[in-house]
Amino acid sequence: MEGRRIIANPRPCSGRRVSAKKRTRPDGFINSVKKLQRREISSRMDRGFSISTAQERFRNMRLVEHYDTHDPKGYALPFLMKRTRVIEIVAARDIVFALAHSGVCAAFSRETNKRVCFLNVSPDEVIRSLFYNKNNDSLITVSVYASL
């Protein structure tokens, strides 16, 4: 008894392909700043009056305090030698935590506006994320150890 041979084609549509182009935006190219402004100002596309009130909404935003995570005494923690951008800011009561892209996390006092400490326990610890738990006033850090 001979078995029947079944041929399976991975494309059941006989090789036809359907291609679609990306839809173009009616307002052209929009960068991230424009997207954030549109999200914060109004969710409607035809916002007319709200554009004129946007300046009123953001008028009182200004720099209140300047904190520096850079350690001038770099010999203590060698990975603090170069400056990197801040990726997370967490405020908990009278302490502000700033996490830099390099993995350095520093705590600052709101009362004295001075750096209190670094949260990195060892020189090869890299903190990736911060989370403040309001229920029990605790800060959760996600950290890894850098391999050289």
N, CA, C and O of each residue as an XYZ file, in Angstrom:
592
protein
N       0.841     -1.168      0.000
C       0.000      0.000      0.000
C       0.890      1.237      0.000
O       1.751      1.411      0.863
N       0.664      2.060     -0.961
C       1.446      3.276     -1.075
C       0.785      4.410     -0.313
O      -0.435      4.570     -0.343
N       1.622      5.206      0.382
C       1.092      6.362      1.099
C       0.922      7.554      0.167
O       1.660      7.709     -0.806
N      -0.023      8.359      0.467
C      -0.232      9.550     -0.352
C       0.771     10.624      0.047
O       1.140     10.735      1.216
N       1.188     11.371     -0.879
C       2.154     12.432     -0.632
C       1.403     13.760     -0.551
O       0.706     14.152     -1.487
N       1.558     14.444      0.584
C       0.890     15.726      0.796
C       1.938     16.824      0.732
O       2.948     16.771      1.434
N       1.699     17.800     -0.099
C       2.622     18.923     -0.239
C       2.023     20.118      0.495
O       0.904     20.545      0.208
N       2.780     20.644      1.437
C       2.317     21.807      2.204
C       3.110     23.029      1.781
O       4.341     23.020      1.786
N       2.414     24.044      1.427
C       3.032     25.304      1.036
C       2.994     26.238      2.248
O       1.927     26.429      2.832
N       4.133     26.825      2.642
C       4.100     27.716      3.808
C       3.243     28.954      3.582
O       2.778     29.574      4.539
N       3.033     29.314      2.331
C       2.165     30.444      2.011
C       0.914     29.918      1.320
O       0.947     29.614      0.128
N      -0.168     29.811      2.043
C      -1.373     29.262      1.434
C      -1.995     30.164      0.382
O      -2.908     29.740     -0.326
N      -1.524     31.388      0.265
C      -2.128     32.312     -0.695
C      -1.425     32.257     -2.044
O      -1.514     33.206     -2.823
N      -0.727     31.160     -2.334
C      -0.070     30.926     -3.627
C       0.988     31.977     -3.947
O       1.138     32.369     -5.104
N       1.702     32.424     -2.963
C       2.817     33.319     -3.196
C       2.456     34.776     -3.353
O       3.350     35.595     -3.567
N       1.199     35.139     -3.259
C       0.823     36.544     -3.367
C       1.183     37.267     -2.075
O       0.970     36.746     -0.980
N       1.704     38.417     -2.205
C       2.034     39.218     -1.027
C       1.221     40.496     -1.048
O       0.958     41.083     -2.097
N       0.842     40.895      0.125
C       0.125     42.155      0.263
C       1.042     43.111      0.998
O       1.510     42.811      2.096
N       1.295     44.244      0.405
C       2.151     45.225      1.072
C       1.355     46.503      1.271
O       0.566     46.916      0.421
N       1.585     47.101      2.401
C       0.887     48.341      2.725
C       1.911     49.372      3.151
O       2.889     49.055      3.829
N       1.680     50.591      2.752
C       2.573     51.675      3.144
C       2.116     52.257      4.468
O       0.956     52.118      4.858
N       3.043     52.911      5.152
C       2.688     53.579      6.399
C       1.790     54.764      6.096
O       1.957     55.459      5.093
N       0.834     54.977      6.989
C      -0.034     56.136      6.823
C       0.749     57.400      7.135
O       1.519     57.441      8.095
N       0.556     58.408      6.339
C       1.213     59.681      6.619
C       0.348     60.491      7.565
O      -0.881     60.435      7.513
N       1.000     61.232      8.416
C       0.286     62.062      9.378
C      -0.246     63.296      8.667
O       0.424     63.841      7.789
N      -1.438     63.742      9.033
C      -1.977     64.946      8.390
C      -1.182     66.199      8.723
O      -1.187     67.159      7.953
N      -0.492     66.200      9.874
C       0.262     67.386     10.270
C       1.753     67.223     10.007
O       2.553     67.999     10.530
N       2.146     66.239      9.213
C       3.540     66.071      8.833
C       4.382     65.462      9.936
O       3.879     64.741     10.798
N       5.681     65.763      9.898
C       6.630     65.199     10.847
C       6.448     65.819     12.229
O       6.366     67.040     12.361
N       6.386     64.977     13.252
C       6.260     65.462     14.630
C       7.353     64.804     15.465
O       7.485     63.580     15.465
N       8.122     65.602     16.164
C       9.156     65.045     17.015
C       8.604     64.772     18.411
O       7.435     65.043     18.687
N       9.431     64.247     19.269
C       8.993     63.846     20.608
C       8.530     65.026     21.449
O       7.588     64.900     22.231
N       9.179     66.160     21.296
C       8.794     67.337     22.077
C       7.381     67.771     21.710
O       6.576     68.095     22.584
N       7.085     67.776     20.411
C       5.738     68.146     19.969
C       4.704     67.158     20.492
O       3.603     67.556     20.872
N       5.050     65.868     20.515
C       4.119     64.859     21.027
C       3.828     65.095     22.507
O       2.682     64.998     22.946
N       4.877     65.405     23.271
C       4.685     65.673     24.697
C       3.853     66.926     24.912
O       2.972     66.951     25.772
N       4.129     67.961     24.137
C       3.348     69.186     24.274
C       1.881     68.930     23.958
O       0.996     69.409     24.667
N       1.625     68.178     22.900
C       0.242     67.905     22.523
C      -0.452     67.075     23.598
O      -1.628     67.292     23.893
N       0.281     66.117     24.187
C      -0.315     65.296     25.231
C      -0.632     66.121     26.471
O      -1.689     65.946     27.078
N       0.276     67.019     26.853
C       0.083     67.800     28.067
C      -0.931     68.924     27.880
O      -1.672     69.251     28.807
N      -0.967     69.501     26.717
C      -1.858     70.635     26.494
C      -3.280     70.167     26.258
O      -4.198     70.613     26.947
N      -3.478     69.285     25.306
C      -4.829     68.868     24.963
C      -4.779     67.576     24.179
O      -3.817     67.317     23.455
N      -5.810     66.767     24.320
C      -5.867     65.515     23.580
C      -6.570     65.685     22.243
O      -6.508     64.788     21.403
N      -7.234     66.804     22.027
C      -7.954     67.039     20.774
C      -7.015     67.597     19.719
O      -6.127     68.394     20.019
N      -7.223     67.169     18.482
C      -6.389     67.680     17.393
C      -6.769     69.121     17.037
O      -5.887     69.935     16.763
N      -8.054     69.447     17.036
C      -8.502     70.800     16.713
C      -8.686     71.589     18.004
O      -9.808     71.835     18.445
N      -7.579     71.974     18.589
C      -7.633     72.509     19.942
C      -7.728     74.026     19.981
O      -7.919     74.590     21.058
N      -7.604     74.696     18.869
C      -7.814     76.132     18.751
C      -7.394     76.976     19.935
O      -6.249     77.421     20.007
N      -8.306     77.199     20.860
C      -8.079     78.090     21.990
C      -7.010     77.561     22.936
O      -6.285     78.349     23.543
N      -6.896     76.236     23.076
C      -5.956     75.684     24.055
C      -4.511     75.949     23.676
O      -3.651     75.982     24.556
N      -4.214     76.141     22.395
C      -2.845     76.475     22.006
C      -2.457     77.826     22.586
O      -1.337     78.002     23.064
N      -3.371     78.770     22.547
C      -3.050     80.090     23.083
C      -2.927     80.065     24.603
O      -2.220     80.895     25.176
N      -3.598     79.131     25.263
C      -3.497     79.048     26.719
C      -2.319     78.195     27.173
O      -2.053     78.109     28.371
N      -1.610     77.562     26.245
C      -0.473     76.718     26.611
C       0.624     77.533     27.279
O       1.253     77.070     28.231
N       0.855     78.742     26.787
C       1.876     79.585     27.399
C       1.495     79.938     28.825
O       2.361     80.020     29.696
N       0.224     80.144     29.071
C      -0.234     80.423     30.430
C      -0.026     79.215     31.329
O       0.326     79.357     32.500
N      -0.243     78.033     30.780
C      -0.144     76.815     31.580
C       1.294     76.542     32.012
O       1.525     76.098     33.137
N       2.259     76.800     31.137
C       3.651     76.486     31.436
C       4.463     77.709     31.848
O       5.683     77.610     31.987
N       3.833     78.839     32.045
C       4.554     80.064     32.354
C       5.294     79.986     33.688
O       6.415     80.484     33.790
N       4.707     79.387     34.693
C       5.304     79.372     36.030
C       6.280     78.224     36.252
O       6.750     78.033     37.373
N       6.592     77.467     35.231
C       7.568     76.384     35.378
C       8.964     76.968     35.236
O       9.305     77.549     34.205
N       9.755     76.809     36.265
C      11.126     77.294     36.219
C      11.976     76.439     37.155
O      11.453     75.680     37.972
N      13.272     76.574     37.023
C      14.210     75.805     37.826
C      14.142     76.267     39.276
O      14.299     77.451     39.571
N      13.909     75.324     40.170
C      13.822     75.648     41.588
C      15.138     75.328     42.283
O      15.632     76.121     43.084
N      15.700     74.169     41.974
C      16.946     73.767     42.622
C      17.793     72.973     41.642
O      17.273     72.325     40.734
N      19.107     73.032     41.837
C      20.060     72.336     40.981
C      20.827     71.344     41.849
O      21.489     71.735     42.810
N      20.736     70.053     41.505
C      21.463     69.011     42.231
C      22.522     68.421     41.312
O      22.301     68.282     40.109
N      23.675     68.075     41.882
C      24.775     67.524     41.090
C      25.152     66.149     41.628
O      25.516     66.010     42.796
N      25.062     65.124     40.762
C      25.418     63.765     41.189
C      26.900     63.480     40.990
O      27.391     62.438     41.424
N      27.613     64.384     40.344
C      29.035     64.162     40.074
C      29.848     64.295     41.361
O      29.633     65.207     42.160
N      30.784     63.369     41.540
C      31.646     63.391     42.715
C      33.017     63.918     42.305
O      33.720     63.251     41.546
N      33.423     65.102     42.787
C      34.742     65.614     42.400
C      35.881     64.753     42.931
O      36.980     64.770     42.378
N      35.629     64.005     43.994
C      36.644     63.090     44.527
C      36.415     61.721     43.895
O      35.967     60.789     44.562
N      36.720     61.609     42.620
C      36.434     60.397     41.858
C      37.213     59.177     42.296
O      36.876     58.059     41.906
N      38.252     59.367     43.101
C      39.030     58.214     43.532
C      38.225     57.319     44.467
O      38.515     56.129     44.583
N      37.219     57.877     45.134
C      36.399     57.071     46.039
C      35.517     56.108     45.247
O      35.451     54.924     45.576
N      34.848     56.593     44.222
C      34.015     55.760     43.357
C      34.444     56.009     41.907
O      34.113     57.052     41.342
N      35.170     55.075     41.304
C      35.747     55.336     39.981
C      34.726     55.533     38.865
O      35.036     56.209     37.884
N      33.522     54.973     38.973
C      32.553     55.114     37.889
C      31.848     56.466     37.917
O      30.996     56.736     37.071
N      32.198     57.320     38.886
C      31.632     58.667     38.927
C      32.485     59.671     38.159
O      32.197     60.868     38.167
N      33.518     59.195     37.505
C      34.448     60.103     36.840
C      33.799     60.861     35.684
O      34.151     62.016     35.445
N      32.855     60.242     34.954
C      32.229     60.966     33.846
C      30.772     61.258     34.151
O      30.099     60.496     34.845
N      30.298     62.373     33.619
C      28.913     62.783     33.847
C      28.007     62.114     32.824
O      28.355     61.995     31.649
N      26.840     61.678     33.289
C      25.833     61.113     32.392
C      24.485     61.719     32.734
O      24.316     62.336     33.786
N      23.528     61.536     31.837
C      22.206     62.150     32.022
C      21.414     61.433     33.112
O      21.642     60.256     33.388
N      20.503     62.143     33.712
C      19.624     61.591     34.747
C      18.448     60.927     34.049
O      17.819     61.523     33.174
N      18.148     59.672     34.442
C      17.054     58.949     33.798
C      15.838     58.796     34.704
O      14.725     58.617     34.210
N      16.028     58.862     36.020
C      14.891     58.758     36.937
C      15.076     59.710     38.104
O      16.181     59.875     38.620
N      13.977     60.337     38.513
C      13.950     61.183     39.704
C      12.780     60.719     40.552
O      11.645     60.658     40.080
N      13.063     60.390     41.815
C      12.025     59.934     42.739
C      12.072     60.830     43.969
O      13.124     60.995     44.586
N      10.929     61.404     44.320
C      10.837     62.261     45.501
C      10.086     61.516     46.589
O       8.968     61.047     46.376
N      10.706     61.411     47.755
C      10.099     60.724     48.890
C      10.258     61.601     50.123
O      11.349     61.729     50.677
N       9.149     62.202     50.542
C       9.139     63.109     51.693
C      10.170     64.215     51.529
O      10.027     65.043     50.630
N      11.208     64.260     52.368
C      12.188     65.338     52.271
C      13.480     64.899     51.589
O      14.509     65.558     51.738
N      13.440     63.788     50.837
C      14.620     63.294     50.132
C      14.284     63.130     48.653
O      13.208     62.646     48.301
N      15.213     63.537     47.793
C      15.075     63.364     46.348
C      16.172     62.415     45.887
O      17.348     62.621     46.184
N      15.775     61.370     45.156
C      16.720     60.396     44.622
C      16.873     60.639     43.129
O      15.881     60.775     42.413
N      18.115     60.695     42.658
C      18.394     60.901     41.238
C      19.242     59.743     40.738
O      20.314     59.464     41.275
N      18.748     59.070     39.697
C      19.457     57.938     39.100
C      20.015     58.369     37.757
O      19.270     58.784     36.869
N      21.335     58.268     37.610
C      21.994     58.644     36.361
C      22.080     57.438     35.435
O      21.941     56.295     35.872
N      22.310     57.703     34.153
C      22.394     56.646     33.150
C      23.558     55.699     33.422
O      23.503     54.532     33.037
N      24.594     56.176     34.072
C      25.749     55.338     34.393
C      25.456     54.352     35.516
O      26.268     53.464     35.776
N      24.309     54.488     36.192
C      23.962     53.581     37.277
C      24.224     54.156     38.650
O      24.034     53.475     39.657
N      24.655     55.390     38.700
C      24.919     56.058     39.970
C      23.609     56.635     40.495
O      22.889     57.321     39.769
N      23.306     56.353     41.757
C      22.099     56.895     42.371
C      22.507     57.702     43.598
O      23.206     57.204     44.480
N      22.063     58.945     43.640
C      22.406     59.830     44.750
C      21.137     60.306     45.433
O      20.099     60.480     44.794
N      21.230     60.512     46.738
C      20.108     61.028     47.524
C      20.440     62.450     47.958
O      21.550     62.732     48.408
N      19.456     63.344     47.816
C      19.628     64.746     48.175
C      18.558     65.144     49.179
O      17.420     64.680     49.110
N      18.940     66.010     50.113
C      17.992     66.517     51.093
C      17.308     67.753     50.533
O      17.970     68.638     49.990
N      15.997     67.821     50.661
C      15.264     68.999     50.194
C      15.457     70.180     51.137
O      15.377     71.334     50.714
N      15.709     69.901     52.397
C      15.852     70.969     53.382
C      17.175     71.699     53.226
O      17.209     72.930     53.214
N      18.273     70.944     53.106
C      19.596     71.557     53.015
C      20.093     71.687     51.580
O      21.078     72.383     51.333
N      19.422     71.022     50.617
C      19.821     71.001     49.206
C      21.237     70.474     49.011
O      21.936     70.888     48.087
N      21.651     69.579     49.866
C      22.970     68.946     49.778
C      22.799     67.461     49.500
O      21.755     66.870     49.777
N      23.863     66.871     48.938
C      23.853     65.430     48.707
C      24.019     64.714     50.041
O      24.937     65.013     50.805
N      23.127     63.768     50.314
C      23.180     63.015     51.562
C      24.111     61.826     51.413
O      25.000     61.617     52.238
N      23.905     61.040     50.351
C      24.725     59.847     50.157
C      24.547     59.315     48.744
O      23.685     59.772     47.993
N      25.381     58.336     48.397
C      25.202     57.545     47.191
C      24.582     56.219     47.596
O      24.935     55.663     48.636
N      23.661     55.705     46.788
C      23.016     54.444     47.110
C      23.802     53.238     46.621
O      23.486     52.108     46.993
N      24.809     53.452     45.804
C      25.634     52.355     45.328
C      26.496     51.854     46.478
O      27.293     52.607     47.038
N      26.336     50.584     46.827
C      27.043     50.026     47.977
C      28.499     49.759     47.650
O      29.381     50.052     48.458
N      28.761     49.208     46.473
C      30.132     48.893     46.083
C      30.453     49.587     44.762
O      29.540     49.980     44.036
N      31.729     49.743     44.443
C      32.104     50.453     43.217
C      31.616     49.792     41.930
O      31.477     50.472     40.913
N      31.352     48.481     41.949
C      30.905     47.817     40.722
C      29.391     47.595     40.681
O      28.897     46.901     39.793
N      28.647     48.176     41.630
C      27.188     48.050     41.611
C      26.588     49.116     40.694
O      26.936     50.293     40.782
N      25.690     48.689     39.821
C      25.022     49.584     38.880
C      23.527     49.501     39.146
O      22.927     48.434     39.010
N      22.928     50.614     39.522
C      21.487     50.650     39.798
C      20.765     50.959     38.495
O      21.114     51.907     37.791
N      19.761     50.157     38.182
C      19.031     50.289     36.918
C      17.685     50.990     37.062
O      17.242     51.663     36.131
N      17.026     50.844     38.212
C      15.702     51.435     38.358
C      15.396     51.700     39.826
O      15.968     51.069     40.715
N      14.485     52.645     40.069
C      14.048     53.009     41.416
C      12.535     52.923     41.495
O      11.833     53.194     40.520
N      12.044     52.544     42.657
C      10.597     52.521     42.895
C      10.346     52.894     44.341
O      10.930     52.302     45.248
N       9.477     53.876     44.567
C       9.138     54.303     45.925
C       7.804     53.686     46.321
O       6.796     53.895     45.647
N       7.796     52.929     47.409
C       6.584     52.301     47.923
C       5.991     53.219     48.985
O       6.553     53.365     50.071
N       4.853     53.837     48.669
C       4.235     54.791     49.591
C       3.618     54.113     50.803
O       3.464     54.740     51.852
N       3.262     52.841     50.672
C       2.598     52.147     51.776
C       3.480     52.039     53.010
O       3.012     52.250     54.129
N       4.756     51.712     52.812
C       5.635     51.568     53.971
C       6.875     52.464     53.876
O       7.884     52.195     54.528
N       6.803     53.524     53.070
C       7.905     54.487     52.929
C       9.251     53.815     52.671
O      10.233     54.088     53.362
N       9.288     52.942     51.679
C      10.542     52.271     51.347
C      10.899     52.526     49.888
O      10.027     52.734     49.045
N      12.180     52.504     49.616
C      12.684     52.680     48.262
C      13.226     51.342     47.786
O      14.061     50.730     48.452
N      12.755     50.895     46.643
C      13.198     49.625     46.068
C      14.128     49.952     44.909
O      13.774     50.727     44.020
N      15.311     49.364     44.921
C      16.264     49.575     43.836
C      16.484     48.262     43.102
O      16.543     47.194     43.712
N      16.604     48.357     41.796
C      16.960     47.207     40.965
C      18.399     47.435     40.547
O      18.700     48.393     39.835
N      19.291     46.554     40.988
C      20.705     46.775     40.704
C      21.372     45.494     40.232
O      20.924     44.387     40.532
N      22.450     45.672     39.487
C      23.272     44.568     39.001
C      24.723     44.913     39.312
O      25.051     46.051     39.650
N      25.568     43.924     39.194
C      26.991     44.154     39.400
C      27.687     44.150     38.051
O      27.521     43.219     37.263
N      28.460     45.181     37.788
C      29.144     45.318     36.504
C      30.287     44.324     36.421
O      31.005     44.094     37.394
N      30.443     43.741     35.242
C      31.566     42.826     35.025
C      32.605     43.546     34.183
O      32.271     44.192     33.189
N      33.832     43.437     34.572
C      34.904     44.145     33.866
C      35.551     43.295     32.839
O      36.472     43.744     32.157
